[in-house]
Amino acid sequence: MSATTHTELNVVPRLKGRAPRGGRIRGGAAPYLFIAPFYVLYGLFMIIPVGAAIVLSLTEWVGLGTPNWIGLQNYADLFRDTSFGNALGNSAIYTAIAVLIVVPVSLLVAQALNARNLKLRDLFRVAYFVPMVLSPIVIALIYSLIFDRDYGLLNASLTALFGLPNTDWLGDPTLAKGAIGFVLLWRTVGYLTIFFLAALQNVPGELYEAAALDGAGPVRSFFTVTVPSIRPVTAFVIVTSFISAAQLFDEPYLLTKGGPGEATLSVAMFIYRAAFERQQFGYAAAAGVVLFAIVFIVSQGLNRLLGIGRDS
């Protein structure tokens, strides 16, 4: 019995000291190997393109040959370019529509879809989400027919119901911005509603019961219980809506081509025109860098204002 015990004690240390075949990864390096793919892809598709755009923005290049280094001349020309100023102003309007109109409407739609006694709830959810699966070209075709001055459905309806004359919805500078804003609202409300609906379903029912015991009605419960409870999701939706609207391209390009004149020209469309219509790739890159800087700074400000990343 004692001999067996002595043999086991001699064997165990040898097993512990034996290295596994094929070598062994040090414990400190293993976590970095697991997260390395993300940083490699982030560097390839984010850091390197941004760096290349910054370098290109300091050159004059038509797409062929060697870029000509001109320093900050493109940026100086941008801030004297009235077209770029118009594009910045229009993009500011689109972001205001997205943040101040689209986001609240999405929250109200989600609140309505979250009602317990709502009939045909699934049908309404599908109906609101359908615009997100449609092609932008299809959406532009539909609303071109709706907003057409001579044969559009909107003018025909207003004339039949109220006797109003035909209105050039896409030819008037102010109305054209409103038309694009409406299409933006119609296209994105269903998508943002999904986020709000998921957040509303996670609000504990006990909070509403406690508010009802305190005498709070539906409106007061909405502002004292619902809004604070979904604050992180609301902040996320606001920031992502701002970033998306700041880069708006499809609606202005497909509906109005940026017109009439430059009344609906967005920054993204300005970059497209500079690069692919005038072959001013360095100038377009400078506009892209300016747009990136504005979006980054404003989104970081919104993060701080809305409390993203802070301890609640």
RODO-2510 file (C-alpha; in nm, 4 decimals, decimal comma):
residues 312
     n   res          X          Y          Z
     1     m     0,0000     0,0000     0,0000
     2     s     0,2823     0,2369     0,0863
     3     a     0,4749     0,1445    -0,2337
     4     t     0,1764     0,2366    -0,4493
     5     t     0,1414     0,5730    -0,2815
     6     h     0,5113     0,6427    -0,3307
     7     t     0,4876     0,5627    -0,7023
     8     e     0,1855     0,7963    -0,7528
     9     l     0,3656     1,0822    -0,5852
    10     n     0,6601     1,0428    -0,8213
    11     v     0,4429     1,0288    -1,1349
    12     v     0,2213     1,3323    -1,0752
    13     p     0,4958     1,5985    -1,0871
    14     r     0,6232     1,4558    -1,4167
    15     l     0,2761     1,4870    -1,5747
    16     k     0,2418     1,8451    -1,4598
    17     g     0,5762     1,9432    -1,6010
    18     r     0,5149     1,7851    -1,9424
    19     a     0,4441     2,0462    -2,2153
    20     p     0,1601     1,9780    -2,4607
    21     r     0,2495     1,8883    -2,8162
    22     g     0,2648     2,1705    -3,0674
    23     g     0,3736     2,4309    -2,8122
    24     r     0,1545     2,6465    -2,5918
    25     i     0,0210     3,0032    -2,6356
    26     r     0,1042     3,2226    -2,3448
    27     g    -0,1986     3,3237    -2,1410
    28     g    -0,1362     3,6958    -2,1871
    29     a    -0,1339     3,6770    -2,5683
    30     a    -0,4451     3,4626    -2,6150
    31     p    -0,7061     3,7409    -2,5628
    32     y    -0,5323     3,9622    -2,8194
    33     l    -0,5396     3,6836    -3,0768
    34     f    -0,9157     3,6476    -3,0313
    35     i    -0,9860     4,0209    -3,0790
    36     a    -0,7249     4,0683    -3,3522
    37     p    -0,9669     4,0016    -3,6469
    38     f    -1,1844     4,2961    -3,5472
    39     y    -0,8925     4,5377    -3,5317
    40     v    -0,7460     4,4061    -3,8566
    41     l    -1,0765     4,4592    -4,0388
    42     y    -1,1293     4,7955    -3,8666
    43     g    -0,7868     4,9075    -3,9790
    44     l    -0,8346     4,7845    -4,3348
    45     f    -1,1824     4,9278    -4,3905
    46     m    -1,1805     5,2328    -4,1601
    47     i    -0,8399     5,3632    -4,0555
    48     i    -0,6615     5,3129    -4,3877
    49     p    -0,9451     5,4598    -4,6053
    50     v    -0,9789     5,7632    -4,3765
    51     g    -0,6037     5,8188    -4,3848
    52     a    -0,5981     5,7798    -4,7623
    53     a    -0,8857     6,0302    -4,7968
    54     i    -0,6998     6,2839    -4,5828
    55     v    -0,3860     6,2471    -4,7953
    56     l    -0,5896     6,2650    -5,1178
    57     s    -0,7650     6,5804    -4,9936
    58     l    -0,4278     6,7569    -4,9961
    59     t    -0,3763     6,6868    -5,3645
    60     e    -0,5226     6,7715    -5,7028
    61     w    -0,6085     6,4520    -5,8918
    62     v    -0,8335     6,3695    -6,1848
    63     g    -0,8232     5,9930    -6,1325
    64     l    -0,5294     5,9203    -6,3623
    65     g    -0,1613     5,9847    -6,3285
    66     t     0,0206     6,1096    -6,0207
    67     p    -0,1676     6,3337    -5,7754
    68     n    -0,0354     6,6890    -5,7547
    69     w     0,0349     6,8016    -5,3970
    70     i    -0,1389     7,1346    -5,3240
    71     g    -0,1610     7,1331    -4,9438
    72     l    -0,4699     7,2949    -4,7905
    73     q    -0,5836     7,4625    -5,1119
    74     n    -0,8854     7,2310    -5,1492
    75     y    -1,0092     7,3250    -4,8019
    76     a    -0,9638     7,6954    -4,8731
    77     d    -1,1619     7,6558    -5,1959
    78     l    -1,4353     7,4615    -5,0146
    79     f    -1,5081     7,7372    -4,7670
    80     r    -1,5373     7,9867    -5,0529
    81     d    -1,7612     7,7542    -5,2551
    82     t    -2,1252     7,8634    -5,2323
    83     s    -2,2396     7,5233    -5,3590
    84     f    -2,0728     7,3537    -5,0642
    85     g    -2,2322     7,6064    -4,8293
    86     n    -2,5743     7,5309    -4,9790
    87     a    -2,5107     7,1587    -4,9418
    88     l    -2,4145     7,2025    -4,5743
    89     g    -2,7300     7,4030    -4,5100
    90     n    -2,9514     7,1467    -4,6814
    91     s    -2,7886     6,8587    -4,4934
    92     a    -2,8459     7,0496    -4,1691
    93     i    -3,2165     7,0688    -4,2562
    94     y    -3,2286     6,6961    -4,3305
    95     t    -3,0613     6,6115    -3,9992
    96     a    -3,3029     6,8409    -3,8159
    97     i    -3,5967     6,6619    -3,9785
    98     a    -3,4486     6,3240    -3,8861
    99     v    -3,3816     6,4127    -3,5216
   100     l    -3,6702     6,6474    -3,4406
   101     i    -3,9495     6,4878    -3,6457
   102     v    -3,8657     6,1316    -3,7488
   103     v    -3,7425     6,0171    -3,4060
   104     p    -4,0451     6,1483    -3,2070
   105     v    -4,2879     6,0092    -3,4657
   106     s    -4,1155     5,6710    -3,4452
   107     l    -4,1485     5,6727    -3,0669
   108     l    -4,5195     5,7565    -3,0849
   109     v    -4,5783     5,4828    -3,3437
   110     a    -4,3956     5,2326    -3,1236
   111     q    -4,6018     5,3409    -2,8262
   112     a    -4,9206     5,2858    -3,0236
   113     l    -4,8059     4,9444    -3,1485
   114     n    -4,7177     4,8450    -2,7931
   115     a    -5,0762     4,8959    -2,6714
   116     r    -5,2218     4,5777    -2,5260
   117     n    -5,5677     4,6151    -2,6791
   118     l    -5,4472     4,6954    -3,0328
   119     k    -5,6096     4,4762    -3,2957
   120     l    -5,4179     4,3569    -3,6035
   121     r    -5,0913     4,4509    -3,4302
   122     d    -4,8752     4,2270    -3,6495
   123     l    -5,0302     4,3689    -3,9653
   124     f    -4,9483     4,7253    -3,8573
   125     r    -4,5918     4,6266    -3,7700
   126     v    -4,5382     4,4775    -4,1138
   127     a    -4,6973     4,7794    -4,2831
   128     y    -4,4641     5,0231    -4,1073
   129     f    -4,1560     4,8152    -4,1836
   130     v    -4,2287     4,7540    -4,5545
   131     p    -4,0607     5,0816    -4,6726
   132     m    -3,7280     4,9598    -4,5328
   133     v    -3,7214     4,6567    -4,7642
   134     l    -3,8092     4,8538    -5,0771
   135     s    -3,5368     4,9662    -5,3134
   136     p    -3,4630     5,3428    -5,3077
   137     i    -3,5237     5,3454    -5,6825
   138     v    -3,8726     5,2013    -5,6323
   139     i    -3,9437     5,4571    -5,3595
   140     a    -3,8255     5,7408    -5,5847
   141     l    -4,0447     5,6157    -5,8697
   142     i    -4,3503     5,5960    -5,6434
   143     y    -4,3065     5,9452    -5,5032
   144     s    -4,2182     6,0939    -5,8407
   145     l    -4,5634     5,9819    -5,9515
   146     i    -4,7225     6,1141    -5,6338
   147     f    -4,5529     6,4573    -5,6450
   148     d    -4,5729     6,5088    -6,0225
   149     r    -4,7064     6,8567    -6,1036
   150     d    -4,9336     6,7626    -6,3927
   151     y    -5,0345     6,4009    -6,3314
   152     g    -4,9405     6,3382    -5,9698
   153     l    -5,1746     6,1664    -5,7274
   154     l    -5,1309     6,4377    -5,4634
   155     n    -5,2334     6,7234    -5,6935
   156     a    -5,5215     6,5206    -5,8344
   157     s    -5,6511     6,4515    -5,4833
   158     l    -5,6188     6,8154    -5,3712
   159     t    -5,7910     6,9365    -5,6861
   160     a    -6,0761     6,6881    -5,6526
   161     l    -6,1320     6,7480    -5,2812
   162     f    -6,0608     7,1202    -5,2412
   163     g    -6,0409     7,2600    -5,5926
   164     l    -5,6773     7,3664    -5,5454
   165     p    -5,4556     7,4351    -5,8481
   166     n    -5,1647     7,2083    -5,9326
   167     t    -4,8534     7,2610    -5,7211
   168     d    -4,4982     7,1960    -5,8368
   169     w    -4,3899     6,9988    -5,5307
   170     l    -4,0479     6,9057    -5,6667
   171     g    -3,9886     7,2283    -5,8606
   172     d    -4,0309     7,4757    -5,5751
   173     p    -3,7163     7,5122    -5,3561
   174     t    -3,9023     7,5087    -5,0239
   175     l    -4,1599     7,2459    -5,1173
   176     a    -3,8899     7,0205    -5,2621
   177     k    -3,7109     7,0132    -4,9243
   178     g    -4,0411     6,9284    -4,7586
   179     a    -4,1079     6,6510    -5,0085
   180     i    -3,7673     6,4947    -4,9436
   181     g    -3,8236     6,5285    -4,5699
   182     f    -4,1566     6,3491    -4,6011
   183     v    -4,0010     6,0632    -4,7992
   184     l    -3,7267     6,0394    -4,5359
   185     l    -3,9938     6,0199    -4,2673
   186     w    -4,1935     5,7557    -4,4554
   187     r    -3,8866     5,5426    -4,5257
   188     t    -3,7211     5,5398    -4,1820
   189     v    -4,0047     5,5501    -3,9281
   190     g    -4,0664     5,1747    -3,9462
   191     y    -3,6990     5,0931    -3,8950
   192     l    -3,6607     5,3176    -3,5895
   193     t    -3,9912     5,1941    -3,4513
   194     i    -3,8377     4,8473    -3,4105
   195     f    -3,5766     4,9809    -3,1670
   196     f    -3,8322     5,1756    -2,9650
   197     l    -4,0756     4,8839    -2,9614
   198     a    -3,8083     4,6494    -2,8255
   199     a    -3,7212     4,9046    -2,5571
   200     l    -4,0849     4,9588    -2,4577
   201     q    -4,1426     4,5875    -2,4150
   202     n    -3,8565     4,5748    -2,1638
   203     v    -3,9961     4,8469    -1,9377
   204     p    -4,1114     4,6761    -1,6140
   205     g    -4,4883     4,6834    -1,5703
   206     e    -4,4431     4,7511    -1,1962
   207     l    -4,3265     5,1036    -1,2796
   208     y    -4,6539     5,1820    -1,4550
   209     e    -4,8509     5,0301    -1,1668
   210     a    -4,6619     5,2465    -0,9176
   211     a    -4,7233     5,5555    -1,1323
   212     a    -5,0952     5,4714    -1,1524
   213     l    -5,1112     5,4417    -0,7737
   214     d    -4,9610     5,7908    -0,7532
   215     g    -5,2415     5,9196    -0,9735
   216     a    -5,0450     5,9502    -1,2976
   217     g    -5,2422     5,9335    -1,6194
   218     p    -5,1226     5,8013    -1,9566
   219     v    -4,9460     6,1247    -2,0558
   220     r    -4,7714     6,1693    -1,7226
   221     s    -4,6710     5,8016    -1,7155
   222     f    -4,5249     5,8393    -2,0620
   223     f    -4,2970     6,1260    -1,9572
   224     t    -4,2127     6,0041    -1,6065
   225     v    -4,1822     5,6299    -1,6684
   226     t    -4,1491     5,5494    -2,0388
   227     v    -3,9099     5,8209    -2,1530
   228     p    -3,6564     5,7782    -1,8677
   229     s    -3,6674     5,3988    -1,8966
   230     i    -3,5806     5,3954    -2,2678
   231     r    -3,3238     5,6771    -2,2529
   232     p    -3,0277     5,4637    -2,3738
   233     v    -3,2212     5,3409    -2,6776
   234     t    -3,3464     5,6919    -2,7496
   235     a    -2,9914     5,8245    -2,7413
   236     f    -2,8755     5,5506    -2,9766
   237     v    -3,1590     5,6208    -3,2208
   238     i    -3,0941     5,9970    -3,2177
   239     v    -2,7222     5,9597    -3,2873
   240     t    -2,7662     5,6999    -3,5631
   241     s    -3,0461     5,9045    -3,7233
   242     f    -2,8239     6,2121    -3,7254
   243     i    -2,5346     6,0241    -3,8844
   244     s    -2,7590     5,8680    -4,1490
   245     a    -2,9323     6,1963    -4,2392
   246     a    -2,6015     6,3849    -4,2581
   247     q    -2,4960     6,1428    -4,5333
   248     l    -2,8320     6,1491    -4,7164
   249     f    -2,7928     6,0820    -5,0881
   250     d    -3,0686     5,8616    -5,2328
   251     e    -3,3715     6,0883    -5,1950
   252     p    -3,2188     6,4146    -5,3265
   253     y    -3,0440     6,2386    -5,6121
   254     l    -3,3357     6,0255    -5,7298
   255     l    -3,6197     6,2725    -5,6760
   256     t    -3,4752     6,6149    -5,7644
   257     k    -3,1125     6,5637    -5,8792
   258     g    -3,0288     6,8233    -5,6144
   259     g    -3,2593     7,0821    -5,7701
   260     p    -3,4253     7,3036    -5,8403
   261     g    -3,0875     7,4674    -5,8732
   262     e    -2,9116     7,3541    -5,5571
   263     a    -3,2136     7,3756    -5,3291
   264     t    -3,1978     7,0090    -5,2257
   265     l    -2,8277     6,9395    -5,2805
   266     s    -2,6810     6,7376    -4,9911
   267     v    -2,3128     6,7118    -4,8958
   268     a    -2,3015     6,3493    -5,0095
   269     m    -2,4390     6,4522    -5,3475
   270     f    -2,1901     6,7406    -5,3666
   271     i    -1,9075     6,4896    -5,3127
   272     y    -2,0515     6,2658    -5,5843
   273     r    -2,0701     6,5516    -5,8330
   274     a    -1,7164     6,6690    -5,7584
   275     a    -1,5676     6,3208    -5,7900
   276     f    -1,7620     6,1522    -6,0700
   277     e    -1,8950     6,4405    -6,2788
   278     r    -1,6021     6,6848    -6,2617
   279     q    -1,3219     6,4336    -6,1796
   280     q    -1,2020     6,6509    -5,8902
   281     f    -1,1125     6,3632    -5,6623
   282     g    -0,8922     6,5650    -5,4283
   283     y    -1,1639     6,8295    -5,3906
   284     a    -1,4253     6,5602    -5,3272
   285     a    -1,1990     6,3975    -5,0688
   286     a    -1,1635     6,7312    -4,8884
   287     a    -1,5423     6,7660    -4,8755
   288     g    -1,5648     6,4106    -4,7426
   289     v    -1,3096     6,4852    -4,4701
   290     v    -1,5037     6,7961    -4,3673
   291     l    -1,8264     6,5948    -4,3534
   292     f    -1,6535     6,3240    -4,1483
   293     a    -1,5178     6,5830    -3,9028
   294     i    -1,8584     6,7498    -3,8612
   295     v    -2,0401     6,4196    -3,8106
   296     f    -1,7766     6,2972    -3,5642
   297     i    -1,7751     6,6156    -3,3560
   298     v    -2,1537     6,6546    -3,3464
   299     s    -2,2141     6,2859    -3,2711
   300     q    -1,9648     6,3010    -2,9843
   301     g    -2,1441     6,6093    -2,8531
   302     l    -2,4768     6,4276    -2,8751
   303     n    -2,3249     6,1319    -2,6898
   304     r    -2,2227     6,3577    -2,4038
   305     l    -2,5489     6,5510    -2,4067
   306     l    -2,7610     6,2361    -2,4036
   307     g    -2,5411     6,0597    -2,1496
   308     i    -2,4221     5,7680    -2,3642
   309     g    -2,1392     5,5892    -2,1888
   310     r    -2,1991     5,7510    -1,8517
   311     d    -2,2997     5,5564    -1,5496
   312     s    -2,6715     5,5855    -1,4979
***
